[in-house]
Amino acid sequence: MTLDWDRIVAATRQAHAEADAPLCAYLYDLEALAKHAAHVRAGLPQHCEFFYAIKANSDLPLLTALASHVDGFEVSSGGEIAWVRRHFPQVPLIFSSPGKLDSELALALKHDVTVHIESLHELERLGVLARAGNCPASVLLRVNPPLAELATSTLVMGGKPTQFGIAVEHLPACLERLSKEPALVLRGFHFHLLSHQLDAGRHLQLLQAYWRQSKEWCMQYGLSIEHINVGGGIGVNYRQPEQQFDWNQFSQGLATMLMQEEAAADGLKAPRLRFELGRYVSAFCGYYATEVLDIKEAGTRTFAIVHGGTHHFRTPYAQGHSHPFRIVPIDCWQRPYSRPTVSQCRVTIAGQLCTPKDILSSDVPVNALRVGDLLLFPYAGAYAWHISHHDFLRHPHPQHIYLPVANQTYSS
Ligand SMILES: Cc1ncc(COP(=O)(O)O)c(C=O)c1O
């Protein structure tokens, strides 16, 4: 995924020129998003489906840009169901999350949403609601199989005991319950064991394990399923941005793997593989832009304080990395005071919060940096604004600027 820096830098400079306060903005390149989604989709073999997990970024312009490239949206709350249905009455929806409320299950039934069941208790509740409302539902069982050696990354939701999904020892009870529940139709199994997968080969191994495990359960319990949902989890390499997940290698390997597995299907009808990717879809289109407010030296270290911080852009703190950035130099300086400047040194980028944790990047070598220059942090389109604690200290929110496919800029 090549970033269109020229487009973003130009838009950032324009926003800076128009701003009446130090700049602080998110910019989203919707054209790049649509192209990337089309590329992801084109790489998926036949019999695969591509859903976008909107928890990564549910802004309407992004959903609109993605809608024609995906088979549907994955949602994780009643709020997300309502948001999507308000704007996309027809788009297929699938619903995962632990601790679903009865009201959320009822909303899912009302809006024809496929539900990923996380426990026997949830299964029972959905069955009761579906019968009471005379509203049959499609379900997938989210299972957490013991695959700890394959499920390795910096953020693991399964493969070992966690709060997510149904532990395999409880699968028979869930299947038994489903067999007596006329209102619920089992469509398949759902897996989401990790996020931040950067290795295409290892991801293929994980998917192959899902496939084989599902086949084994189908044979063992006499089931016929339509879908295996293989979750999301493909990562973005923030630490070494030049080494991103190799989508082409992955998609070629997936086609080969599916051909081999389908050939060995022992007469069982092959299910469709469903992806519900979040980070890998929307991270690349987003940028956080912020203006340097102050520069100070403290002992051997240099700190640049920017307009904003982790309350806008929590991603580096959440993932524990030093986020890459580019400097956009602003040469014009017409203020009645001097301009702090550093050169040929390492700089730590800090925000405006009253906490030492408010760090976006640490000890990064820079050629030159001045108060009033802008910093542009890429890969900020997923789990960035939406996971940040916006209202801490009641600082103003950043601008949100969407660069549309049709080459016009609008903001909200
Ligand atoms: C059930 C489920 N599916 C999909 C995703 C999307 O994951 P990612 O953004 O890593 O692709 C998540 C994220 O937590 C999830 O919990």
PDBQT file of the ligand as one rigid body, heavy atoms in Angstrom, charges set to zero:
ROOT
HETATM    1  C1  LIG A 501     -14.567 -10.321  16.436  1.00  0.00    +0.000 C 
HETATM    2  C2  LIG A 501     -13.661  -9.382  15.729  1.00  0.00    +0.000 A 
HETATM    3  N1  LIG A 501     -13.600  -9.420  14.393  1.00  0.00    +0.000 NA
HETATM    4  C3  LIG A 501     -12.809  -8.586  13.689  1.00  0.00    +0.000 A 
HETATM    5  C4  LIG A 501     -12.013  -7.660  14.338  1.00  0.00    +0.000 A 
HETATM    6  C5  LIG A 501     -11.142  -6.762  13.528  1.00  0.00    +0.000 C 
HETATM    7  O1  LIG A 501      -9.820  -7.034  13.802  1.00  0.00    +0.000 OA
HETATM    8  P1  LIG A 501      -8.668  -6.303  13.003  1.00  0.00    +0.000 P 
HETATM    9  O2  LIG A 501      -8.932  -4.863  13.081  1.00  0.00    +0.000 OA
HETATM   10  O3  LIG A 501      -7.432  -6.723  13.708  1.00  0.00    +0.000 OA
HETATM   11  O4  LIG A 501      -8.726  -6.802  11.583  1.00  0.00    +0.000 OA
HETATM   12  C6  LIG A 501     -12.024  -7.607  15.745  1.00  0.00    +0.000 A 
HETATM   13  C7  LIG A 501     -11.169  -6.651  16.454  1.00  0.00    +0.000 C 
HETATM   14  O5  LIG A 501     -11.000  -6.669  17.634  1.00  0.00    +0.000 OA
HETATM   15  C8  LIG A 501     -12.877  -8.484  16.456  1.00  0.00    +0.000 A 
HETATM   16  O6  LIG A 501     -12.944  -8.449  17.781  1.00  0.00    +0.000 OA
ENDROOT
TORSDOF 0
